[in-house]
Amino acid sequence: MTQKQRKIEEQSSVVPSRRSRRRGSELNGAIYNATIDLLEKKGYEAVTFQNVAQLAHTTRSVIYRYWDNNFSLIYEAARYHIEKNPNWHGAVIDQVFNTGSLREDLITMATYTRENSKLYPKNFLSFIFFEQSQGKGILDDMVSEITNNNLIIVERILARAQERGEARETIGQTAKVLPFQILRYHIMIGGDPITDKDIIALVDEVLLPIYKKEI
């Protein structure tokens, strides 16, 4: 149980409910479920603390106590939603892509990333894109963490490829994060689903010419 969940459990006994008093993870789940319900059915503009509190049968004061803004609430609710999905098998950074081939590792990594992106709640990516376009810096920490994770993922793949003599010894950071930047563009802006053919083209036409060691 996280510190936030423990605090909710401590405070939830004084929160009125139409059904019954809920505590800890039950109340937490109700708030997250209400957030996702509003996001998917009415869009991110409808995700206000007042609307979430009403749908979750709690009070705005409880929500204000643990979330600073609707971005943090929507982001945490989306993670909760994804991790409860039976098709969720863990974050990309927690996977080991080691097929013995640089090409296959990159294809497997990109495919896994695509499949994870399908688990996002409806309207979540448009919400993220909107927040990023506002230039308020609210995404700075998240973007920094994601970029760092992307570097780690690709560096692991390249390190094994370098040991096998497949990859160049010197590859810049811009090139390392390139696969994720391209995938995010297609997922968030491109509109059309990413196909297996798209992933193979990304690897063969863009990534391998940059990463592969010249013989």
Residue pairs with C-beta under 8 A, 6 or more apart in sequence:
1 9
1 24
1 25
4 28
4 66
5 24
5 25
5 28
6 24
7 65
7 66
8 23
8 24
8 27
8 28
8 62
8 66
9 23
9 24
9 25
9 27
11 62
11 65
12 21
12 22
12 23
12 24
12 27
12 58
12 62
13 21
13 23
15 21
15 22
15 27
15 58
15 59
15 62
16 59
17 57
17 58
18 57
19 57
22 30
27 56
27 58
27 62
29 80
30 56
30 57
30 58
31 52
31 56
31 58
31 62
31 63
31 73
31 77
32 76
32 77
32 80
32 81
33 56
33 77
34 51
34 52
34 55
34 56
35 47
35 52
35 73
35 74
35 77
36 77
36 78
36 80
36 81
36 121
37 55
38 46
38 47
38 51
38 52
38 55
39 46
39 47
39 74
39 77
39 78
39 121
39 122
39 123
39 124
39 127
40 121
40 122
40 123
43 123
44 70
44 74
44 123
44 126
44 127
44 130
47 70
47 73
47 74
48 70
49 60
49 63
49 64
49 67
49 70
49 73
50 60
52 63
52 73
53 59
53 60
53 62
53 63
63 73
67 73
67 76
69 138
71 131
71 138
74 124
74 127
75 142
77 121
78 120
78 121
78 124
81 119
81 121
82 88
82 116
82 119
82 120
82 121
85 119
87 115
87 118
87 119
88 116
88 119
91 116
91 149
92 109
92 112
92 113
92 116
92 149
92 153
93 149
93 152
93 153
95 109
95 112
96 156
97 105
97 106
97 108
97 109
97 112
97 153
97 156
97 157
98 105
98 160
99 105
99 108
100 164
101 166
102 157
102 158
102 161
102 164
102 166
102 167
102 208
102 211
102 212
103 203
103 204
103 208
105 157
105 160
105 161
106 157
106 179
106 203
106 207
106 208
106 211
107 199
107 200
107 203
109 153
109 154
109 157
109 179
110 179
110 183
110 199
110 202
110 203
111 196
111 199
113 180
113 183
114 183
114 187
114 194
114 199
117 125
117 183
117 187
125 187
125 188
126 188
128 139
128 188
129 188
129 189
131 138
131 139
132 139
132 143
146 180
147 177
150 176
150 177
150 180
151 173
151 176
151 177
153 180
154 176
154 177
154 179
154 180
155 176
158 167
158 171
158 176
158 211
161 167
161 211
162 168
162 169
165 213
166 212
166 213
167 211
167 212
167 213
168 211
168 212
168 213
168 214
169 213
171 210
171 211
175 210
175 211
178 206
178 207
178 210
179 202
179 206
179 207
182 202
182 206
183 194
183 202
186 192
186 194
186 198
187 194
